């Protein structure tokens, strides 16, 4: 999707996964978890790709994975994440599967968001949140707002208050993430994570203005596998 702070976008688009490939990933992970005495509790469609641009296969996979007679994972344990592709959110609502929705917002204003996420040029913040409102009204599921804090870019207390105002009257949950370094971006920038002090201040400001918010613990940065860090290191030889 060309998100400037994400390493995955540097690989470029190759192809969509089939529903069978998606299901096989789930089956493999469940086998791995079982082998270590663990249980898969949540499943999020996100990461190396945009689920709303492969929604036909995503929906087919969810139906197989969550159906009590098939994967038996559970509809409420599944989340579909998007950078804010409004037609996809509407189609997901019409599918009426009852899964959760997560929106990668990353800025409360269109100017900052467009600079970080090119898709913001097609669908502004207001349109995206209104689509999330409709999905939430139909599904009864609380929408998660994903927000990656970037030092000096989107982490000011003013932006925290603006975000809280956007969500006022909306039963949505803000999931704050500290940026995981990925080197130079597509635009040649070098982003840095917000300091722990600024992160805590941003979180406190959100809560002080009535927003429900939490800071998500990073997983996988020690192997460059945390959020935003996934990319191929070597070219595939023909």
Buried (B, 14 or more C-beta within 10 A) or exposed (E): BBBBBBBBBBEEEEEBBBBEEBBEBBEEEBEEEEEEEEEEEEBBBBEBBBBBBBBEBBBBBBBBBBEEEEBEBBBEBBBBBBBBBBEBBBBBBEBEBBBBBBBBBBBBBBEBBBBBBBBBEBBBBEBBBBBBBEBBEBBEBEBBBBBBBBBEBBBBBEBBBBBBEBBEEBEBBBBBBBBBBBEEBBEEEEBEBBEEEBBEBBBEBBBEBEBBBEBBEBEEBEEBEBBBBBBEEEEEEE
